[in-house]
Amino acid sequence: MSQARVLSGMRPTGKLHFGHYHGVLANWLKLQEEYECFFFVADWHALTTDYANPSGIKENVRQMVLDWLAVGIDPAKSTIFRQSAIKEHAELNVLLSMITPLPWLERNPTYKEQIQEIKDKDLHTYGFLGYPVLQTADIIIYKANKVPVGIDQAPHLELSREITRRFNYFYGEVFPEPQTLLTSIPKVLGTDGRKMSKSYNNAIFLSDTPEEIEKKILYMMTDTARKRRTDAGSPDVCPFFLTFHNLYSDEKTIEWVREGCTKALIGCTECKKSVIPKVLANIEPIQKRRKELEKDPELVWSILKQGAVKASEVANQTMKQVRAAMGLE
């Protein structure tokens, strides 16, 4: 392997929104030009929370991969595949689970947070507690050198590194320790000022029509302390400014908005309308590509199948080494 290998995945939740685009996919576009990239659909991980109702997963996979392709993730440059198509992930997950101490999983901050936050689902399952083990298998089965994460997610990868070190201690240096590839993830807020999320019903989707995008932007929360047009505002606490102007506007526009807002020279509607054309111009080619891709109902499945062939070859070779190291063949 002459080129450093990157692995990253996303759970299939359906159509993607601006948060996914700026937080993950824009970075993937850069990575596929610099590294050997493996991008996978984490459909087994989707079952850790949606095990009781998996009926939508297949269509969610199709919609998500269409968005990947529309923004420019290229199967000629990156290996795109579905986690469940590579059964070796499950085999390595079982073997890693034999050596992973239970307290490591119980202290996982994400596990504690989601148990507290997600009240409408029973997450007291073996699969949810053990998802970091499967996540580790996903990464190291391809001997990925780097995993792109934001700084707030870096502790999660450290657990995978600990499991990898423990395996290598027992059985020899089979796996490289995956290194954190820190990425700058923009702050993308939804229409209600919270983190953009489908579950919060505050998302602006990449596949929304221009009219829907404009309507959602015009209704987006701004500085709540600015009650009237004549009140001075603060862009630094305005969800709209923090997301859309920071992502789409040039310095001149940002300066105009800052002065206009803080001195009550412009209203929130004027502020929003100044950036809408830039948002629509950016999303137009993505939506155009998506419409073309949608014409072939088998395209996504064909790409995932082709990607699985390459992923399977790599995973097979790794598992031969693992079995030999553990005395299983």
Salt bridges, closest charged atoms under 4 A:
GLU33 OE2 - LYS77 NZ 2.59
GLU36 OE1 - ARG5 NE 3.15
GLU36 OE2 - LYS310 NZ 3.44
ASP43 OD2 - ARG82 NE 2.60
ASP50 OD1 - LYS121 NZ 2.60
GLU59 OE2 - ARG62 NH2 3.14
ASP67 OD1 - ARG290 NE 2.60
GLU91 OE2 - ARG323 NE 2.81
ASP122 OD1 - HIS124 ND1 3.28
ASP138 OD2 - HIS45 NE2 2.73
ASP138 OD1 - HIS89 ND1 2.70
GLU158 OE1 - ARG161 NE 2.96
GLU158 OE2 - ARG165 NH2 2.77
GLU162 OE1 - ARG107 NH2 3.02
GLU177 OE1 - ARG161 NH2 3.53
GLU177 OE1 - ARG165 NH1 2.91
ASP192 OD2 - ARG194 NE 2.90
ASP208 OD2 - LYS216 NZ 2.73
ASP231 OD1 - ARG228 NH2 3.38
ASP236 OD1 - ARG258 NH2 2.72
GLU259 OE2 - LYS263 NZ 3.35
GLU270 OE2 - ARG229 NH2 3.28
GLU292 OE2 - LYS295 NZ 3.02
GLU294 OE2 - ARG290 NH1 2.57
GLU329 OE1 - ARG323 NH1 3.75
